Amino acid sequence: MKLPDLRKLPAFAKAQAWGLAVGFALAWLAVDKLHLNFWAMLLGLFASWIGWEFLFARSAPSTRTDIPAMAYGIATGFAFPWIGVALAGLLDYLHP
């Protein structure tokens, strides 16, 4: 299996991947400390990411390389794992 060459990704995708990596690491730490379900966090992460791709990917500034576009990419990447943490917390709250 050949891994994708990350150097060929657009700058927006690199910013989003960086935000996703940092957000995932911090969200994993929060899930561990709060004793929440890791798999529920992953489910929320992937559901929010796929939903964002379907709804907002066409309007994303994916070809731009300016500071606001990079900040938008980092912020969206950082938010996906935390939506997963919110889902894990909600499911833990609803569990009898």
C-alpha positions as CSV (number, residue, x, y, z in Angstrom):
1,M,0.0,0.0,0.0
2,K,1.4,3.4,-1.0
3,L,0.8,6.3,1.3
4,P,-0.2,9.6,-0.3
5,D,2.4,12.3,-0.7
6,L,1.5,15.0,1.8
7,R,3.7,17.5,0.0
8,K,1.3,17.5,-3.0
9,L,-1.7,18.5,-0.9
10,P,-3.1,22.1,-1.3
11,A,-2.2,24.5,1.5
12,F,-5.8,24.5,2.9
13,A,-5.7,20.7,3.2
14,K,-2.4,20.8,5.0
15,A,-3.8,23.4,7.4
16,Q,-6.9,21.3,8.0
17,A,-4.8,18.2,8.5
18,W,-2.7,20.0,11.1
19,G,-5.8,21.3,12.9
20,L,-7.2,17.8,12.8
21,A,-4.0,16.2,14.2
22,V,-3.7,18.7,17.1
23,G,-7.5,18.6,17.8
24,F,-7.5,14.8,17.8
25,A,-4.6,14.6,20.2
26,L,-6.3,17.0,22.7
27,A,-9.7,15.5,22.2
28,W,-8.2,12.0,22.9
29,L,-6.7,13.4,26.1
30,A,-10.0,14.9,27.2
31,V,-11.9,11.7,26.4
32,D,-9.4,9.7,28.5
33,K,-9.5,12.1,31.4
34,L,-13.3,12.4,31.4
35,H,-13.7,8.6,31.0
36,L,-15.8,8.9,27.8
37,N,-16.2,6.4,25.0
38,F,-13.3,6.7,22.5
39,W,-15.3,5.1,19.7
40,A,-18.2,7.5,20.2
41,M,-15.7,10.3,19.8
42,L,-14.4,8.8,16.6
43,L,-17.9,8.3,15.3
44,G,-18.7,12.0,16.0
45,L,-15.4,13.1,14.4
46,F,-16.0,11.2,11.2
47,A,-19.7,12.1,11.0
48,S,-18.9,15.8,11.4
49,W,-16.0,15.6,8.9
50,I,-18.1,13.9,6.3
51,G,-21.1,16.2,6.9
52,W,-18.8,19.2,6.5
53,E,-17.4,17.8,3.3
54,F,-20.9,17.3,1.8
55,L,-22.3,20.6,2.9
56,F,-19.5,23.2,3.0
57,A,-16.5,21.8,1.0
58,R,-17.5,23.6,-2.2
59,S,-17.6,26.9,-0.5
60,A,-14.3,26.3,1.4
61,P,-11.3,28.5,0.3
62,S,-9.3,25.4,-0.7
63,T,-7.3,27.1,-3.4
64,R,-6.3,30.2,-1.4
65,T,-3.1,30.4,0.7
66,D,-3.8,33.6,2.6
67,I,-4.0,33.8,6.4
68,P,-7.8,33.8,6.8
69,A,-8.0,30.7,4.6
70,M,-5.4,28.9,6.6
71,A,-7.0,30.0,9.9
72,Y,-10.4,28.6,8.6
73,G,-8.7,25.3,7.7
74,I,-7.0,25.0,11.1
75,A,-10.2,25.9,12.9
76,T,-12.4,23.4,11.0
77,G,-9.8,20.6,11.4
78,F,-9.6,21.4,15.1
79,A,-13.4,21.4,15.6
80,F,-14.1,17.9,14.1
81,P,-12.7,15.9,17.1
82,W,-14.3,18.2,19.6
83,I,-17.7,17.6,18.0
84,G,-16.9,13.9,18.6
85,V,-16.1,14.7,22.2
86,A,-19.5,16.4,22.5
87,L,-21.2,13.4,21.0
88,A,-19.4,11.1,23.4
89,G,-20.4,13.3,26.3
90,L,-24.0,13.4,25.2
91,L,-24.1,9.6,24.8
92,D,-22.5,9.2,28.2
93,Y,-25.1,11.5,29.7
94,L,-28.0,9.7,28.0
95,H,-26.7,6.3,29.1
96,P,-28.9,4.9,32.0
